[in-house]
Amino acid sequence: MTVNYEKTGATTGELTFTIEEEKVKQGLDIAFKRVKNQLSVPGFRKGKVPRKMFNQMYGEEALYEDALNAILPEAYMEALSEADVEPVDQPDFEPEKMEKDSDWVIKALLTLKPEVKLGDYKNLDVTKQDREVEESDVDEQLEEEREQHAELVVVDREAKEGDTVVIDFLGKKDGEAFDGGAGNNYPLEIGSNSFIPGFEEQLVGTQAEDQVDVEVTFPEDYTEESLAGEEAVFEVTVHEVKERQVPELDDDFAQDVDEDVENLAELREKRLEELKESKEAQAKAAIEEEAIRKAVENAEIEEIPEAMTHEEVHRQMEIFLNNLQSQGISPEMYYQISNTTEQDLHESMEEDAELRVRTNLVLEEIVAQENIEISEEERDSEINNLAKEYGLDVETVKEALTDDMLDHDIKLKQAIDIIVSSANESLESEEEEK
């Protein structure tokens, strides 16, 4: 095989290669075997027409396209290997010479991975992260938990802001009831602003068994045009007034929210440690994001092929939809629920696709610069971690992922570790500078 490669642009190239005459004949044989079973030639049973007869009737050139399709994939891969180039998309093929009893010459127009010139990616200055946890943070956490465990309790008093009233209501305009203006045993929190403006305020001071008329004016932009800007009266019957009561912050509360503790002191200590771990995790994530962003910004990449961006979009869409399906939500169901289309999802993924491609290219170049290699132990460790993360057995993960896929992901993680582990928290945050 003769192979000639020429780079024609930042991310384009031409690969010209020959397919030897012997391989061409093999392709022609394959093509003839496929086509002869479809031929009906007088005097011959179907599938029995001789090759010589076929060539006389149709010409051997009639087999060229099928022959090329049969032998091209293997020849193309061999040419890529010999030229040592890495395309990122399917090529456009241009046959340059396809003649009888001779080698064929094929040109492939390639889209290539762009060159990356790394800038600084070690010892990058990043923003200092706050890891301090105060007692007030624990107080705030416990207060949130109290609010989460609050209960609505019926009270025998007049309703006030923040209470929930259980009501029947019937709306009328000009004395006539209108569609959608009625409800029974409806729990309405006063102050939630979930009803028409002015409605909830008029229930302050009511109590169980009260019947009141609530006068309102619908907003000018109300969705039901026949009611927009119109005055109406709601006949309201109050059944119950409920007060939101939060539990006392004591040992009983501690045992209710966390069965692993005996008292409030233990709960406070546990929440303190959890908040510290959370703060540390947030700090690490922020440092990683900033350090990687700066390493990418410091690198030079002349051009990102559109094919790579499109591939990344489709990869992200596949991950997103697979996650939904694992939760029992089909793509069709998601599009219906979200009132979107596949094209809408595609466009939303496009926003960050180029940045993700750029980031991966920089990380891959760091892998090459640092000569990162993966051991069998590291590969096994990654498989075990993935199995735990997704609740799968090890063999299932091994079957789903090739060594190349595993190695690629592990190498990128190690490249990230090189960037992040050497970063210096030396920059003041914008808030501190102010």
Residue pairs with C-beta under 8 A, 6 or more apart in sequence:
1 17
1 18
1 19
1 20
1 75
1 78
1 79
1 82
2 17
2 18
3 15
3 16
3 17
3 18
3 79
3 82
3 83
4 15
4 16
4 17
5 13
5 14
5 15
5 16
5 83
5 85
6 13
6 14
6 16
7 13
7 112
8 14
10 114
10 115
10 302
10 303
11 88
11 111
11 112
11 113
11 114
11 302
11 303
11 304
11 305
12 109
12 110
12 111
12 112
13 85
13 109
13 110
13 112
14 107
14 108
14 109
14 110
15 79
15 80
15 83
15 85
15 91
15 107
15 108
15 110
16 96
16 105
16 106
16 107
16 108
17 75
17 76
17 78
17 79
17 82
17 105
17 106
17 108
18 103
18 104
18 105
18 106
19 27
19 71
19 72
19 75
19 103
19 104
19 105
19 106
20 103
21 101
21 102
21 103
23 71
23 75
24 67
24 71
24 102
24 103
24 104
26 71
27 66
27 67
27 68
27 70
27 71
28 60
28 63
28 64
28 67
30 66
30 67
30 70
30 71
31 63
31 64
31 66
31 67
31 70
32 51
32 54
32 63
34 66
35 54
35 62
35 63
35 66
36 47
36 48
36 49
36 54
37 46
37 47
39 46
39 47
39 49
39 54
40 46
41 49
41 53
41 57
44 50
44 53
60 100
61 100
64 98
68 95
68 98
68 104
68 106
72 93
72 106
75 106
76 91
76 93
76 106
76 108
79 108
80 86
80 87
85 110
85 112
86 112
86 113
87 110
87 111
87 112
87 113
88 111
88 112
88 113
88 305
88 307
88 308
88 311
89 111
89 305
89 307
89 308
89 311
91 108
91 109
91 110
91 111
92 108
92 109
93 106
93 107
93 108
93 109
94 106
94 107
94 108
94 109
95 104
95 105
95 106
95 107
96 105
96 106
96 107
97 103
97 104
97 105
98 104
98 105
111 305
111 307
112 305
113 305
113 308
113 361
114 301
114 302
114 303
114 304
114 305
114 361
115 301
115 302
116 299
116 300
116 301
116 361
116 362
116 364
116 365
117 299
117 300
117 301
118 298
118 299
118 362
118 365
118 366
118 369
119 295
119 297
119 298
119 299
119 300
120 294
120 295
120 298
121 295
121 298
121 299
121 362
121 366
121 418
121 419
122 418
122 419
122 422
123 422
123 423
123 424
124 291
124 294
124 295
124 419
124 422
124 423
124 424
125 423
125 424
125 426
125 427
126 287
126 290
126 291
126 294
126 423
126 424
126 425
126 426
126 427
127 286
127 287
127 290
127 425
127 427
127 428
127 429
128 425
128 426
128 427
128 428
128 429
128 432
129 282
129 283
129 286
129 287
129 425
130 279
130 283
131 276
131 279
131 280
131 283
132 279
133 272
133 275
133 276
133 279
137 275
138 268
138 271
138 272
138 275
141 271
141 275
142 249
142 267
142 268
142 271
145 257
146 246
146 247
146 249
146 253
147 246
149 246
149 247
149 253
149 256
149 257
150 244
150 245
150 246
150 247
151 244
151 245
152 164
152 242
152 243
152 244
152 245
153 242
153 243
153 244
153 245
154 240
154 241
154 242
155 163
155 241
155 242
155 243
156 207
156 208
156 241
157 207
157 241
158 204
158 205
158 206
158 207
158 241
159 165
159 190
159 203
159 204
159 205
159 206
159 207
159 238
159 241
160 190
160 204
160 205
161 190
161 191
161 204
162 189
162 190
162 191
162 244
163 189
163 190
163 241
163 242
163 243
163 244
164 187
164 188
164 189
164 190
164 241
164 242
164 244
165 187
165 188
165 190
165 203
165 206
165 238
165 239
165 240
165 241
165 242
166 185
166 186
166 187
166 188
166 238
166 239
166 240
166 242
167 183
167 185
167 186
167 188
167 203
167 236
167 237
167 238
167 239
168 183
168 184
168 185
168 186
168 236
168 237
168 239
169 181
169 182
169 183
169 186
169 214
169 234
169 235
169 236
169 237
170 177
170 181
170 182
170 234
170 235
171 177
171 178
171 181
171 182
171 232
171 233
171 234
172 178
172 181
172 232
172 233
172 234
172 235
173 227
173 230
173 231
173 232
173 233
178 226
178 227
178 232
180 224
181 232
181 234
185 239
187 242
188 194
188 195
188 200
188 203
190 200
190 201
190 203
190 204
191 200
192 200
193 200
194 200
196 216
196 218
196 219
197 216
197 219
198 214
198 215
198 216
198 217
199 214
199 216
199 234
202 212
202 214
202 215
203 212
203 214
203 236
203 238
206 212
206 236
206 238
206 241
207 238
207 241
208 238
208 239
208 240
208 241
209 237
209 238
209 239
210 237
210 238
211 235
211 236
211 237
211 238
212 236
212 238
213 233
213 234
213 235
213 236
214 233
214 234
214 236
215 231
215 232
215 233
215 234
216 231
216 232
216 233
216 234
217 229
217 230
217 231
217 232
218 224
218 227
218 228
218 229
218 230
218 231
218 232
219 228
219 229
220 228
220 229
221 228
222 228
222 229
247 253
247 256
249 264
250 264
251 262
251 263
251 264
253 264
254 261
254 262
254 263
254 264
254 266
254 267
255 261
255 262
255 263
257 267
258 267
258 270
260 270
261 267
261 270
284 420
287 420
287 423
287 425
288 416
288 419
288 420
290 423
291 419
291 420
291 423
292 359
292 363
292 416
292 419
292 420
295 362
295 366
295 419
296 355
296 358
296 359
296 362
299 358
299 361
299 362
299 365
301 358
301 361
301 362
304 354
304 357
304 358
304 361
308 357
309 350
309 353
309 354
309 357
310 353
312 353
312 354
312 356
312 357
313 346
313 349
313 350
313 353
316 349
316 353
316 356
317 345
317 346
317 349
320 345
320 349
321 331
321 334
324 330
324 331
324 334
325 331
329 337
331 342
334 340
335 341
335 342
335 345
360 412
363 412
363 415
363 416
364 411
364 412
364 415
366 415
366 418
366 419
367 411
367 412
367 414
367 415
370 414
370 415
370 418
372 411
372 414
372 415
374 406
374 407
374 410
374 411
378 410
379 403
379 406
379 407
379 410
382 406
382 409
382 410
383 394
383 397
383 398
383 401
383 406
384 394
386 392
386 397
386 401
387 393
387 394
387 396
387 397
390 397
